[in-house]
Amino acid sequence: MKFATKLSLGCIALLSCALGAAGLLLTGQSFSGSLASTRTALQAQQEKEKYALERFIFQATDSAQFENYILASAAQQYAEQTADAGSSMALWLDGAYSLYSGLPAALPRTALKQALTDGENAWQLTRAAGRWYLLLTQPLDLPGVRADMLCAYDVSAVFATRDAQLQAWLAASAALLVLGGGAAVLFSRRVTRPLTALQTASEKIADGEYTQRTQVKTDDEIGALSRSFDAMAAAVEGKINELSKTTQSQQDFIAAFTHEIKTPMTAMLGYADLMRARPDDTETQREAAGYIYHETQRLENLSRSLLALMGLDQAGALELVPCQDAGLLLQTVRSLPQGSTPVPRVISAGCVVQVDRSLWVDMLRNLTLNAQRACQGIEGAAITLRCERRAGQVVFTVTDTGCGIPAADLPRVTEAFYMVDKSRSRAAGGSGIGLALCARIAGAHGAKLEITSTEHVGTTVTIAVPEVLPSEREADNDTQS
Amino acid sequence: MTHKADTLRPFLRCAAVVLCSLALPLAVFALWDRALLAAPHIRTDGERFSAAGRANATACTLYAAEHVTKVPLGSNSVWDGGWTAGTMDGSALARARRTLRALHEAGLLCDDSYAAALSVCRLDYGSWELYTAPCGLTQLVRSPEEIYTGADTEHVYIQLILSDDDAPLYFNYQNDLGQGDTLADDAVAQYCALLGLDEFTDWQYPDWGTAVRDFGAAGYSETAQVYAVANASGYSVTLSAASMTPQTFAALNTQYGEEIS
């Protein structure tokens, strides 16, 4: 059942309880007060009637001898003279003999006897012929005579008023319940509208619409729940997008990798087939073997780079140690292949940085090899490996005056397997993994590869890392060239 | 079916609560009516006149005179209204003699006063007056004549109010010759016994002599609602009884009691 319905039913139940209690309390108080005041007034009235009857009796005789016939006659005359539709009286002698009775015939005799027995110490209510009567007894103050005046007062009006009030209350309560119920339904629907919005949003998100939001802006608990829900939805959307990008990247990587494997494999198969086809052609055999060897080497480089890339992904924390910039640069130069040109110029600043030495040197080596490839065939091309302080950081720069990178290719050069000039790179043994590996190494150190290049002018690759201050240093003083 | 039952259950509960709430006042008033009809209920408007008081003829007569017939019982009662002049006769005179003898025998009238009063109980002196009031009350008044005899009995003034059974509700004897009279200490008790009021055991005797001039002696019974006074001076004896509510007596007691203190 909907929460709004439960809320509505609860409100209606509470409203009905309140109406019931209020009706009982108000009507009860009114009835009780009315009955008490009516009784008090009738008791006072009977007091006057008693005195009046006594005066009547005294006037009926000069002596203090009150014969029965005198009493009866006086009572009848008195009753006739003071006839009142709402009251009637009877005169009883010694509590047993009725000298006069003007009481309604429907009054039960047992009630009359009880009233006489209780005398002036009690009042009694009785019902007869659908009407309510208050029975009051008062003894007459006649010397030597035990006479009682029993009066019956019609108090049906008090009960009729109460019943009318009850009916009015019932009608009013029914109307209030209908109105209140309607208001409760509207109110609970309004209050639970944000919950419906939450439910709708969660259903849409479950269906894949991760951009869905509740947009409930109330300042209560539901508003807080909604804001938390929206934050959760945003986090889920972010994670989904990240996973999608990662999956896409992996798919792109596999596609590119497959393609890169396929190309040399196809060439190797082709040349091997050529060798089988012309076993006697020594020149062809030599040429084919050379191509096969070259492609095999490329595959080996590709495999090594991939391993390095995988190693970065799978590795735990880097082994960060303080390293002198000069040591890093010189180690880079020493790691270059024998006879590779141009030989880079090294400029250090005497800084100490916290890096993983082997990875950092690998990165600088790859950047330097790329620079050498870019300088191939260009007269006077030069490469500079520099390290300098800049704005509180240590900046490593690899600058060449080679062929440069076209502006259109610049944003993609760090993508895995992306090569600006595939034929030239493959001819030089490149796999397209180098810059991707460098960018990953820089990212692992919290830095970023900044590449600027102008075609036919040259390329500058910059990486900035924080400097290790002298108080924190455990420097590596290897400065051998 | 179970789902339908689960869906309907809250509605049924709500409907039950609504019906019970609306029916509650009806049920309560039905029970209330039954309780009202079941048994007699104690009246709390206070007791007017006790049953014992009502059963006593003198107390009842005094109560009726005070509250019902409004007949004054005092020295000026003849002029205050409620009394009807009648004809003095021998039977009334005999009642007067019997009452005087009873007063004398009770020690409320000394020998001299009794003798003087008795001597004027003669119709030929013609100064007796008779009045009647409702409830069998009779008032006899004897005024002194201007003819002096040797016994100076012409200076006797007698006012006597009798109930139907000859209880002296009011007695005043005056003798201009100053034949004084004194009353015993238990005069009020004797007077009450004469009135037939000695059956009541809650008599109290206030002492307001300091606050009220010529106070004499008085007694009050709450059950009988009777205030009785006995007073004697150098030339008169007054005995009176009147109905008085407890509230009135309490107010007088407070007033005169404060004045004494």
Interface residues (C-beta under 8 A of the other chain):
Chain A: M1 T5 K6 L9 G10 I12 A13 S16 C17 L19 G20 A21 G23 L24 T27 G28 F31 T40 Q43 E47 Y51 E54 R55 F58 Q59 D62 S63 A64 Q65 Q114 A115 D118 G119 E120 N121 A122 W123 Q124 L125 T126 R127 P139 D141 L142 P143 G144 R146 F159 R162 L166 W169 L170 S173 A174 L177
Chain B: D6 T7 P10 F11 R13 C14 V17 V18 C20 S21 L22 L24 P25 L26 V28 F29 W32 D33 L36 L37 P40 H41 I42 R43 D45 E47 R48 F49 A51 R54 A55 A57 T58 C60 T61 Y63 A64 H67 V68 T69 T132 P134 C135 G136 S163 D164 D165
